[in-house]
Amino acid sequence: MNVAVTGGTGFIGSALCKRLLADGYAVTVLTRDRRRAQQQFKGPIRLIESLKELDAESTPETIVNLAGLSLGSGRWTRELKQTFISSRVGVTRQLIDYIAHVRSPPRLLINGSAVGYYGARGDEVLTEDSSPGQEYQADLCKAWETEALEATNHGVRVCLLRSGVVLGKGGGALSSLLPQFKLGLGGHVGSGKQWMSWIHIDDLIDIVLYLMANKSLQGPFNTTTPNPETNHDFASKLGATLDRPAFMWAPGWAMRLLIGEMAHLYVTGQKVIPKRLLESGYKFRYPELSLALAEILA
């Protein structure tokens, strides 16, 4: 099977590409910088800078769309917030245009999204049936998902990945946390009561392959473990895994002063449950945070 991946040079995308290659898939990566991507990948991955490079013989059966500038890229100026939108919705719109005009469209589009779709909801338990939030992150996710769902008009099965905080080696949320926690300077942010819905990167990759294999599944899927943690408990367990104290505290007002509106990512959260994955029979490799951290930090 031929699989095309956008955002393939990112933390999640690169791990997915390596797994796809190991499992015998032919992989095509859409990238803005072919030369940089060539330095990153060691396997037989085809690199393209435009969808026009895909001919009839290389039409992918599955597209995994992970393109999008990280929301942690810097202070949220008006220009940067617009870049978050264009890097997600704009790329997805290009994919829809490709799907609409190709002779044999892909069978499946797996599109990225995030638990930010639900907005800041306190202790409310959130499933795929929950309504979207009313804030910037939610609007961003809604626009991204709406664009992706246009593929259904062309007979394409669409799965939406509403991902939580992705944990893994060499990148993601832990890469910025580990230096301070290893020095014993880690701790919680704000009240510490805000929920962190998280997932081990191996489970996230497994879920992508699971959705590829189970052709009856479509629509939104919360790609988080069944066991979210409060920010305080997350910090405590990370410190314990590293055998370091985690008693420091970053007040919410200080975060807002330091990084502006982006602090909203850290001082609010969502208590998200992967209802549809569990009902479909998916079994998590790392359902508990202690197991995930032990594997990552071993």
N, C-alpha and C positions, 0 to 999 in steps of 0.2 A: 504494500500500500504506500502511496505517495502522500506525505503530510507536509503542508506548508505552515511555517511558523513566523508570525510577526513578533517583534520584541524578543527575538531569539538570542540576542547577545546579553540580555539582562540576567539577573540572578535566577529567576524562575525559568525563563526561556532557555538559557544555556543548559540547565539541569534537565529540562524536558528533551532537548535535542539529543543530549548524550544518551538518555534512556531510550528514546526512539531508535537511535542507531543500534544500540545494544540489542534491541528486540527485533532488529531486522527490517525496520522501515526505511524507505527512501525519504530523505529530509531535504526540504528547500527552505531557506531562510531569506525573508525579505528584510534588507538592511539598508540604512542610509550610507553606510561606509563599508564597502566590500573589502577594502584593504585591511581595515581594523578587524573585521570579522574573520578574515583569513588567518590572522595571527592568533585568534582565540580558539578556533576549532581545529582539531587534529583529525577528525574523521572525514569520510567522503560526503560532506554536506555541500549541496549546491547553493551558492550565494547569488542573489539577484538584487538589483537596486530598483527595479520597476516590475510591476505585474505584467507589463507588455513582453517581458522576457519569457513568460510561460507560454509554450506552444501546446498544440493539441495533444501531443504525446506525454507532456509533463503536467497536465491538469491534475491538481491534487484532489484526492478523494475526501480529505479532511483539511480544514484550515483551523489553526489555533491562533487566535488573535490576542496577543498579550502586549501590544504596543501601547505606550503611554509614559510620559515623563513622570517620575516619582513625585508624589505630593510632598515629600520631604526634601525637595531640591533647593529650597530657600524660602525667604520671607515671601508671603503671598501678596505680591503686588498685583495690580489689575492686569498688567501684561502677562505675568506668570500664570495667573488663573486662566487667562484666555489660552495660553499655551497648553495647560493641562487638558482643556477641552479639545483643541485642535489636534493634539497628539493622540487622542483617543477617538473622538468622533470623526475627525478628518480621515484618519487611516481606515477606519471602519467603513466610511462612505466610499472610499476607493475600492475596498473589497466588495462591497455590494454592487458597485458599478461593474466590476470584473465579473462577478457571479451572474449579473443580468445579461451580459453579452457573450459569455463563453458558450460554446456549443454544448458541452457536457458539464454542467455545473457540479461543484463538490456535493457530496452527500451530507456533509456535516460541517457546521461552523461552531466551534467552541470559543466563546467570547469572554474575555476577562470582565470583571466588575469587582465590587467590594462590598463589605458589610456597611460601608458608609452610606449605602443605599437607604438604610433605615434611619439615619440620623442619630442624634444623641437621645437615647430613650430610657436612661436610668436603669432600674432593675427589671424592666419589662422583658419577658422572654419573647424572643423574636424568631419566627420561622419564615419560610418562603411565602407564607400566606399573609404576613404582616404588611401593613401599608408602608409606602416610602416616607422618608422624612421630609422636612421643609427647611432645608439649609443648603449651603453651597455643595458640600460633598454629595448629598442625596441628589441634587439636581444634576451634578456631573455624571453620577452613575446611571440615573434615569435616561439622560440623553444618550449615553453610550449604549445602554441596553436597547433603547428604542431603535437606534440605527441598526444594530445587529439583527434585530428581529425582522427587519425588512427582507432578510434572506429567505424567510419562510414563504414570501410571495413568489419565490422562484423554485419552490419544492425542496428547499434545503432544511434539514433538521438543525435546530439551533439550541445549544445548551449555554447557559450563562453561569459563570463562576463568581459567586459573591464571596470573595476570599477575605479571611481575617488576617491577622499578623502572621506572616510566614517565617518560620524558624528553620534555620539550617546552617551548615558550615559555610564559611567564606563569604557571607553576604546577608542581606535582609536586615531585620530589626536588630539581631544580636550583634552585628558587626559594629554598630555605634555604641552599644551598651557594655560590651565585654571589657574594654579598657578601664572604665571607671569601676566596674564591679570587681575586676581582678585586683584593683588597688584598695579594695574595701571601701570605696566611695559611692557605692550604689545605693539605691533606695527608691521609694515611691514618688510619684508625681501628683501634685494637687492633693485631693482628699485621700487618694489611694483606693477609694471605694468604686471607682469607675471600672466597668467590666472590659476585659481584654479577650476577645474571641480570636483564637490562634489556631495554627495548623503546622505540623511538621512538613517540610518540603517534600519528603518522600511520599506522604499521604496525598499531597496535592497532585504530584505527578501520577500516582496510582489512580487517582480519581479521573484525571484526563483520559487515561487509557481505559478505565472502567466505562466512561461515557462513550468512548469510541466503540467499545465492544458490545454495549447494550443498546441496541438500536431502537428500543421502545422508549428510551429516556429522552426528554427534551424539556426546555424551559429553564427556570432559575434553580440553582442548587447552592445552598450555603456550604461553602468549602471551608468549614471550621470543625474542630473536634466537638464532641458532645459535652465537653467539660471546660467551659470558659473559666477564667480566673480573674479576680479583682487585680488591679494594678499593684496593690500592696502585697498580695499573696504571690503574684508573679515575681516581684522583686525579692521576696523572702526565699522562694524556692530557687531562684537563680543564684542568690548569694550562698545558699546551703550547698548547692551542687558544686560551686567553686570553693567551698569551705572558706568563705569570706563573710564578714558582717555586711548587712544591707540596711543600715539604720538612717541613712541620709534622707533628706526631704527637699524636694523642689516645689515651692509654693506655686499655685496656679498663676497668681498675679505676676510673679517673677518670670515665669515662662512666657506669658503674654507680652511682658515688657521686653524680653530678650528676642523673641522670634515672631511677635505679632500674631496675626490671625492663625498662623500655622499651629500655634499652641493648642488650638481646638482639637487637633488630632490626639494630643497626649492627655488632656484634662477631661475629656469626655470619652464615652465608649458605648458598646452595644453588647448585650447578652444574647448571642446568636446560637441557635441550635440547628444542626444539619438534618432536619426532619425528613426531607425527601430522600437523601442518601441512605439514612438508616432504614426507612421504609422499603427502599429498593433492595436492601440486603448487603450494602457495602460494609465491610469490616475495617475499622481503623487499625493501622499498625501501631500508632502512638496516640491512644486516646487520652492519656494522662500526661500532664506537663512534666512530672518528675522523670518519666520514661523518655520523653523527647529530649529533655536537657541532658540526661545521662548519655544518650547516644551521640548527641551533637558535640558535647564537650569531652567525650572520652579521650 
